Amino acid sequence: MQDLNEGLLTLTLVEGKLTRDTEVMGKMSPYITIVFKGHKLKSKVHDYGGKKPVWGDEFVLEVESPTEELVLRVWDQDLTTSDAVGFTKIKMSSLMINCGVEDWFTIMFDNKPAGEVKLKSHFEPKGGNAYDQMQSKFASQQE
């Protein structure tokens, strides 16, 4: 019997609706970092994406338990540094429901809402039909 708690999760960073703006002049250039099990993944920077960035980046995560958490942070890239826009912690279980979700997740800054990020996930349990395909994608992402 296959273990439905273990498998690969494809996470797509769809878009953002950001309410916190770190730029005094001009538009923010937002990107996302995800920290999961000690690995840091980074989306592309949406140059001048402002408060409504669109990313479309896809990451494959190896899930061992629905209780695992990932930390998603939204940043605004400046010339020399990046300013934090907001962050959220997401339990894997909320991305694994019905083998995947498409939902908005609220990000926070200083304990206040700083906007939302739309995520799309697809969970393939270990031994599932698409698992091998996703495994090779996961392996190439690790290189």
N, C-alpha and C positions, 0 to 999 in steps of 0.2 A: 504494500500500500504506500502511495506517495505521501510525503509529509507536506501538507499545505502551508506550513509555517516557514518553510525554507524554499529559497528560489532566487530568481533574478527579477529585479524591478527596473523597468525603463522609466526614467523620470524626464519629462519634457518641461522645460521652463518656457511657458507660453508668452506671458506678457505681464506688465505691471500697471497698477493704478496707484501712483505714489502721491501722498498728501504732504510729505515733508520734503521741502526743497532746500538743498544745501548751497545752491548758487545764489549769490547776490545779483550778479548780472549774468546773462546768458542762460543756456540750458544745461541741465545735468547730463552726464554720460554714464548711465547706470550699468552695472554688471552685478552678477550674483556669484557668491562663493557658497559651496556646500561642504560641510565637514561631516563625514560619516565614517565611523570606525577608524579614526585617525588619518583618513585620507582627505585631502582637500581638492575639490574640483572647482573649476572656475569657468563661468560662461564668457562668451565674447562680450565686449563692451559695445553698448548701443550708443554710438557717438551722437551727442545732442538729442538723445531720446526723450529728455525732459521728464515729465511726470507720467508719461504713457509709453514706456519702453516696450519693445517687442524683441524677444530673443530667439526662441525656437530651438535652443540648444537641447541636446538629449544626452543623458548619462545613464549608464547601467550600473545598478548597485546590487551587491550580493547580500541577500537578506538571510540571516540565520535565525532570527526571532522577531515576531511582530512587536515586541516591546522595545526594540532598538530605536534610537532617535537619531535624526539628522538635524544639524543646525544650518539654517539657510540665512544668509546675510545679503542685504542689498547695499551696494557701495556706489558712490559717485566718483569716477576717476577724474582727478585733476592732473595738471602737468607734473607735479612732484609727488603728491600723496593721493590717497583716496579717503573720502569722507564717508562715515557710516550713515546710511539712510535709515536702516532698521533691520531687525532680525526676528526670527521665530524658530521654535523647536517643534519638530513634527515627528510624531510616533509613526513607525513603519505601518502599524496596524491601520492607521487612517488612510494610507496610500494603497493598502492591499485589499481593501473591501471590494467585493464583487470583481476580483482580479483587476481592479484599476478604477481610478476616479478622474474626474476633471472638475476642479474646484478652486475657489479663491481662498488663500491663506493670508490672514492679517499679520503684518509685520509691526513690531513695536520699537519705539525709541524713547528712552527715559520713562518707561512705563506708560507711554501714550501711543495710541495707534498712529502709524506713520504711512499707512497705505496697505495695499494688498498685492499679492503675487498669484497669478493663475498658474496652477500646475496640472499636468496631465500625467497619469501613471498607468503602467500596464504591468501586472504581476504575473509571472510565469513560474508555477511551482516546479521544484526539482523533479525531473522525470517527465515534465509536461511536453507537449508537442513542439513548442517553439523554443524550448530550453537550450538545446544545442546551438541553435542559431544565435541566440542572445549571448550564450557563453563566449562565442568567438568575438562578438562585439565588445563584451566586457574585457576580454583578454587584450584586444587591440587598444582599448582605452587606457589600460594599465602601463603601456609601453612608454 
